[in-house]
Amino acid sequence: MGALARPLRVGVDVAAIPVDALGAGQYALELVRALSVSTDVALTLVTRRDDGARWAGIAPGAGVLADAPSDRSLRLAWEEVGLAWSVRRHREVFGVLHGPHYSLPLSPGAPCVVTVHDLTFVDNPEWHERPKVLYFRRALRLAARRAAVVVCVSERTARRFCEIYRPDVPVRVVPHGVDHVRFTPTEPGPGVDATVLRGLGVRPPYVLHTGTLQPRKDLVSLVAAFDRLARTQRDLTLVLAGGKGWGTEILDEAIAVSPHRSRVVRLGHVTDEVVPTLVRGASVVAYASLDEGFGLPVLEALACGTPVVTTEDSAMSEIAGTTVITVRRSAPDQLAEALESLLSGGPAVARRRLAGLELASGFTWEACAAGHVAAYHEAAGR
């Protein structure tokens, strides 16, 4: 873009992003933060009516259009029709409309970019609540037809999206970034991390999993793997940091029958400020999810210099490469062996830590924003 060119007017629909943003919500939050300071776009955020002030604080450089209903059921209907009305009423700020979470209005009224995070609603509906499956399957079909450009968060997601929907519009891969101010191997000050961990009731050494507890995270296999390790590593604990999702009954049962259940620490939802401390203090981060669109916790762990075990043939292994150890899905024995190899330390683990730091340094939210700006210009041109 030339030096005298006007910024592209971009509206981003963040009405569905909750206050405690995780996963795709965290992506939307970090993306708009980066876009709000970009000189390449003039950003407007479409928010819930009761949520505009929060987003004004998150992205001070952006305009805020607080048009969406606060009630969830009303908001879903509004996103189909009402959002398009908002776009038409405020044409001056919508050169491009971005739906960062699968969905777009029926008749958008502006060129659209849509983000597709994963295809599990199609490939593995049993991992989700049925109403969400129906809603997001429809959203994916419509997005493939309505969008001017589709953004996918990994090559794996892009390949699967193209296999299923065969879109005739560009599909661009734009990976997530890492907040390198928060996720770093260095604690904020001497003794700060130890104080935070004591306050949480967490004591090293521990294996850590972060993220909402739900079926596709395969935490039952992680508990089984921990049981194998705990027989010989008597000081080791398993720390699960994340709020309850749906379908956690099977995890509850697995922990209840574990012979080492007293050493499984369930922290529930933790604040954003606490997560980097937990990651830095962990001996290993275990993220053996059955499938993910990106798997940001893996990258955040690498940015802290913490070794990682994750799932082979996944978005996580695609992104992290040889800096992590990968295991088969639902293979507790192999997972236990991989964890044990990292817990043992030594030169090989030290090399993995350094390689992970180097790899993670290349993923920034500024680069993510730049990739989206390119997609916005491509959409505007179409």
GIZIUR-V121036 format. One record per helix or strand. SS is the DSSP state (@ for helix, = for strand). FROM is the first residue (numbers start at 0). TO is the last residue. If there is no record, write none. Layout:
ss/from/to
SS/FROM/TO
SS/FROM/TO
//
This chain:
ss/from/to
=/7/12
@/23/35
=/40/47
@/51/57
=/62/67
@/71/79
@/81/88
@/90/92
=/95/98
=/110/115
@/119/122
@/124/126
@/129/145
=/148/151
@/154/164
=/169/172
=/177/177
@/191/199
=/205/209
=/212/212
@/214/216
@/218/229
=/236/240
=/243/243
@/248/255
@/260/262
=/263/267
@/271/280
=/283/286
@/295/302
=/307/310
@/314/322
=/324/326
@/331/342
@/346/360
=/363/363
@/364/380
//
